[in-house]
Amino acid sequence: MAPTDETAQVPHQESPLGTTPPARPPGGDGALPGARMPRWLPRAMVLALALIAVFQLGSWAFHQVTGLLINILIAFFLALAIEPAVSWMAAHGLRRGLATFLVFLGLTIAVAGFVTLLGSMLAGQIIKMVEGFPNYLDSVVNWINATFHTELRRVDVQDSLVHSDWLRRYVQNSATGVLDVSAQVLGGLFQLLTIALFSFYFAADGPRLRRALCSVLPPARQAEVLRAWEIAVDKTGGYLYSRGLMALISGIAHYVLLEALGIPYAPVLAVWVGLVSQFIPTIGTYLAGALPMLIAFTVAPWYAVWVLVFVVVYQQFENYMLQPKLTARSVDIHPAVAFGSVIAGTALLGAVGALISIPAVATLQAFLGAYVKRYDVTDDPRVHGHRRRDLDGPGGRLRRLLRAEDSS
């Protein structure tokens, strides 16, 4: 067979004496001196740089709209919460837009009335504390003079406080922080308006939103989406029902204590404790207990201590006994799952996650429960936590050892 180009061997020629054979080009026998870059490599590099740029731009845009997405999420759950009331009014002949407006109007009136009563109470207590401050200062000065045998006077103490350097620095810092506080207040009002606007649209145009969402899905998926929507409405309503019931119980318990101690504005303070402790996550308990303690301190300092002890004890009772049972019955999730969902929601979204975590997990659990195949459990005592004595007890182990010896 004649040698081909691939198998033929190039005859080795001896170089003349005293000369060096020519060097081979780098890159082996197959490389050519004029080889160029592959055509696909520049396009791949441009594509990789474009993907990196798009990812960076998307990440930046997502971080910019994170606040808006959280507000929309809050508005969606608020719309789910008022959905039963709006649907009931719409079923009795009202338009959904008007029914949603009436629900929001009722909520606004209730919140405005509560804030007005609370503000008048706080203003009265602050005026009372300012007017009674000289008497408090006189009592403190008299106690110091009688205990430590000093000769302090209230006028000297007041002058030293008014002309002190720390008070001047505090006033200056407070004056410079007024703009920051104003900006935060305006930002909070804008967020509240955004949430109210989106929740109004979600509730008023709920059927249109569901129709638009189902129009891009096949019929089988449409039934699943509508079922998930119905479950979300039921679970969110159950969660708000349990929170409202706990707020009522908390308000009644604190009203009894405040009325027994003779604290003024006991009904308003009880409503404050019930609502704030249940509907403001994470810091709601501390805010709810601080105001009654302040009002009780104006009556008698020891009353503030009694209020603090009662708030701490009742909070433990609510966390470990009342809340798990009510949450498990109204939302139908295990207390441990509810507790873990609150922790996970707080870690992901902060206070907002703690507020919406339980209805979200309850909705997800109920929706996925329809797709999990379940089987009948065998009637085994170990299922109920009982051990089989014939196998797990000392006698059972001895019998197993004897059987092993006999078989050997």
Secondary structure as GFF3:
##gff-version 3
##sequence-region A 1 408
A	DSSP	alpha_helix	40	64	.	.	.	ID=ss1
A	DSSP	alpha_helix	66	91	.	.	.	ID=ss2
A	DSSP	alpha_helix	96	148	.	.	.	ID=ss3
A	DSSP	alpha_helix	154	162	.	.	.	ID=ss4
A	DSSP	alpha_helix	165	176	.	.	.	ID=ss5
A	DSSP	alpha_helix	178	204	.	.	.	ID=ss6
A	DSSP	alpha_helix	206	214	.	.	.	ID=ss7
A	DSSP	alpha_helix	219	261	.	.	.	ID=ss8
A	DSSP	alpha_helix	266	279	.	.	.	ID=ss9
A	DSSP	alpha_helix	284	299	.	.	.	ID=ss10
A	DSSP	alpha_helix	301	317	.	.	.	ID=ss11
A	DSSP	pi_helix	318	322	.	.	.	ID=ss12
A	DSSP	alpha_helix	323	330	.	.	.	ID=ss13
A	DSSP	alpha_helix	335	349	.	.	.	ID=ss14
A	DSSP	alpha_helix	351	369	.	.	.	ID=ss15
A	DSSP	three_ten_helix	381	384	.	.	.	ID=ss16
A	DSSP	alpha_helix	389	392	.	.	.	ID=ss17
A	DSSP	alpha_helix	394	407	.	.	.	ID=ss18
###
